[in-house]
Amino acid sequence: MLEIEVKVPVPDLKDVRERLSALGAVLVRERHHEVNTLYDRKDRELFSGKRALRVRTAGRKSFVTYKGTPQKSRKYKIREEYEAEVKNVRQFHKILAGLGYVPVFRYEKHRAVFRIKTLKICLDETAAGTFLEFEGKREKIARVSKQLGIPKKDWIKLDYIALLIRAGKGGGLPYSSSFSWPTTPSGSSSL
């Protein structure tokens, strides 16, 4: 599946919720806690290809997500993404370890999920700040962003790893291994 998304920093969650409601956005999932762990090999195979392997746990549910190399785009983050539910996350972590993957970055956030037709809109609270994330077709992202009064100049393509590193939060790195996340000159982790 092709994922197309942008993020926007938002200073006031209440205001954004009210504006989303006025546009007819439907709350699909109440605010909940998520733990995200990214995996890679010690030789940085995924990172060097600008790909990612993530295990996300929210409540009692866990999902594994593969994210492919981002496509070139000036305004949107576009990449292949495949996701599947993991029924036994502890065993899955062992499977990843057996395949040579190690946890390299961990971060937590609170997320509420809304929809306007096929457009997914997330309100994310992270250690790097609060963000509105749009995921869907480009024209729908642009239209709803404009309806919310958000100009394209405010859009960002950075992932949460880059945002956390830029904010000096380190993503709650519990791993003292030699693996570190180098950033590009723009501060992006390239994922």
C-alpha positions as CSV (number, residue, x, y, z in Angstrom):
1,M,0.0,0.0,0.0
2,L,1.2,3.5,-0.8
3,E,1.3,5.8,2.2
4,I,1.1,9.6,1.6
5,E,1.3,11.8,4.6
6,V,2.3,15.2,6.1
7,K,2.6,16.5,9.6
8,V,1.8,19.9,11.0
9,P,2.9,21.2,14.5
10,V,-0.2,22.4,16.4
11,P,0.0,24.5,19.5
12,D,-3.6,24.0,20.7
13,L,-5.2,20.6,20.6
14,K,-8.6,21.8,21.8
15,D,-8.8,24.3,18.9
16,V,-7.8,21.7,16.3
17,R,-10.4,19.2,17.7
18,E,-13.1,21.9,17.4
19,R,-12.1,22.8,13.8
20,L,-12.0,19.1,12.8
21,S,-15.5,18.7,14.3
22,A,-16.8,21.7,12.4
23,L,-15.5,20.0,9.2
24,G,-17.4,16.8,10.0
25,A,-14.5,14.7,11.1
26,V,-15.5,11.5,12.8
27,L,-13.5,10.4,15.9
28,V,-12.5,6.8,15.0
29,R,-10.3,6.1,18.0
30,E,-10.1,8.0,21.3
31,R,-6.8,9.3,22.7
32,H,-4.7,6.3,23.5
33,H,-1.1,5.5,24.3
34,E,1.3,3.9,21.8
35,V,4.8,2.5,22.2
36,N,6.8,2.4,19.0
37,T,10.1,0.3,18.6
38,L,12.1,0.4,15.5
39,Y,14.4,-2.5,14.5
40,D,17.4,-2.8,12.2
41,R,20.4,-5.0,11.8
42,K,23.7,-3.9,13.4
43,D,25.0,-3.1,9.9
44,R,22.1,-0.6,9.5
45,E,20.7,-2.4,6.5
46,L,17.3,-0.8,6.7
47,F,18.5,2.6,7.8
48,S,21.0,2.8,4.9
49,G,18.1,2.1,2.5
50,K,15.9,4.7,4.2
51,R,13.5,1.9,5.2
52,A,12.0,1.1,8.6
53,L,10.7,-1.9,10.5
54,R,8.5,-0.9,13.4
55,V,6.6,-2.7,16.1
56,R,3.8,-0.6,17.6
57,T,1.9,-1.5,20.7
58,A,-1.3,0.3,21.7
59,G,-3.2,-1.3,24.6
60,R,-3.4,-5.0,24.1
61,K,-2.8,-4.8,20.3
62,S,0.5,-4.8,18.5
63,F,1.3,-4.3,14.8
64,V,4.5,-4.8,12.7
65,T,5.0,-2.2,9.9
66,Y,7.5,-2.2,7.1
67,K,8.1,1.2,5.5
68,G,9.9,1.4,2.2
69,T,12.3,4.0,0.8
70,P,10.5,7.4,0.5
71,Q,9.7,8.6,-3.0
72,K,10.8,12.0,-4.1
73,S,8.3,14.7,-3.3
74,R,8.7,18.3,-2.2
75,K,5.6,18.5,0.1
76,Y,4.5,14.9,0.9
77,K,6.1,11.9,2.5
78,I,5.3,9.1,0.1
79,R,6.4,5.5,0.6
80,E,5.3,1.9,0.5
81,E,3.9,0.7,3.8
82,Y,2.7,-2.8,4.9
83,E,1.2,-3.6,8.3
84,A,0.0,-6.7,10.0
85,E,-1.3,-7.4,13.5
86,V,1.0,-9.4,15.8
87,K,-0.9,-11.7,18.2
88,N,2.1,-12.5,20.5
89,V,4.4,-9.5,20.6
90,R,6.9,-11.1,23.0
91,Q,7.4,-14.0,20.7
92,F,7.6,-11.7,17.7
93,H,10.4,-9.7,19.4
94,K,12.3,-13.0,19.7
95,I,11.7,-13.8,16.1
96,L,13.1,-10.5,15.1
97,A,16.2,-11.1,17.3
98,G,16.6,-14.6,15.8
99,L,16.6,-13.0,12.3
100,G,19.3,-10.5,13.4
101,Y,17.2,-7.5,14.1
102,V,17.8,-5.4,17.2
103,P,15.7,-2.6,18.7
104,V,17.4,0.7,17.8
105,F,14.9,3.4,18.7
106,R,11.9,3.7,20.9
107,Y,9.4,6.4,21.4
108,E,6.0,6.9,22.9
109,K,3.1,9.1,22.0
110,H,-0.6,9.6,22.6
111,R,-2.8,9.5,19.5
112,A,-6.4,10.2,18.7
113,V,-7.6,9.2,15.2
114,F,-10.2,11.0,13.1
115,R,-11.5,10.5,9.6
116,I,-13.1,12.7,6.9
117,K,-14.2,10.2,4.4
118,T,-11.0,8.4,3.3
119,L,-8.6,10.9,4.9
120,K,-7.1,9.7,8.1
121,I,-6.2,12.5,10.6
122,C,-4.2,11.8,13.7
123,L,-3.6,14.1,16.7
124,D,-0.3,13.1,18.1
125,E,1.2,14.2,21.4
126,T,4.9,13.4,21.6
127,A,8.0,14.5,23.6
128,A,8.9,16.7,20.5
129,G,5.5,18.5,20.6
130,T,2.0,18.0,19.3
131,F,1.3,17.3,15.7
132,L,-1.6,16.9,13.3
133,E,-0.8,14.1,10.8
134,F,-2.8,13.7,7.6
135,E,-2.7,10.4,5.7
136,G,-4.5,9.9,2.4
137,K,-4.6,11.2,-1.1
138,R,-2.7,14.4,-1.9
139,E,-5.7,16.4,-3.0
140,K,-7.6,15.5,0.1
141,I,-4.7,16.4,2.4
142,A,-4.4,19.8,0.6
143,R,-8.2,20.5,0.7
144,V,-8.7,19.6,4.4
145,S,-5.4,21.4,5.4
146,K,-6.7,24.5,3.6
147,Q,-10.2,24.2,5.2
148,L,-8.4,24.1,8.6
149,G,-6.5,27.2,7.8
150,I,-3.1,25.4,7.6
151,P,-0.9,26.7,4.8
152,K,1.3,24.3,2.9
153,K,4.4,26.2,4.2
154,D,3.6,24.7,7.7
155,W,3.7,21.1,6.4
156,I,6.6,18.9,7.4
157,K,7.8,15.5,6.1
158,L,10.0,14.6,9.0
159,D,9.3,11.4,10.9
160,Y,9.0,11.3,14.7
161,I,12.6,10.0,15.0
162,A,13.9,13.2,13.3
163,L,11.5,15.4,15.3
164,L,12.5,13.8,18.6
165,I,16.3,14.1,17.8
166,R,15.8,17.7,16.7
167,A,14.0,18.5,19.9
168,G,16.8,16.9,21.9
169,K,14.6,14.2,23.3
170,G,16.4,11.2,21.8
171,G,13.2,9.3,21.4
172,G,13.5,7.7,24.9
173,L,16.5,5.7,23.7
174,P,16.7,2.9,26.2
175,Y,19.4,1.2,24.2
176,S,23.0,1.9,25.1
177,S,24.3,-0.1,22.2
178,S,26.7,1.4,19.6
179,F,23.8,2.0,17.2
180,S,23.1,5.7,16.8
181,W,20.8,7.5,14.4
182,P,22.8,9.9,12.3
183,T,20.8,12.7,10.8
184,T,21.1,14.4,7.4
185,P,22.1,18.1,7.3
186,S,18.4,19.1,7.4
187,G,18.0,17.2,10.7
188,S,16.0,14.4,9.1
189,S,16.8,10.8,10.0
190,S,16.2,9.9,6.4
191,L,13.5,7.5,7.3
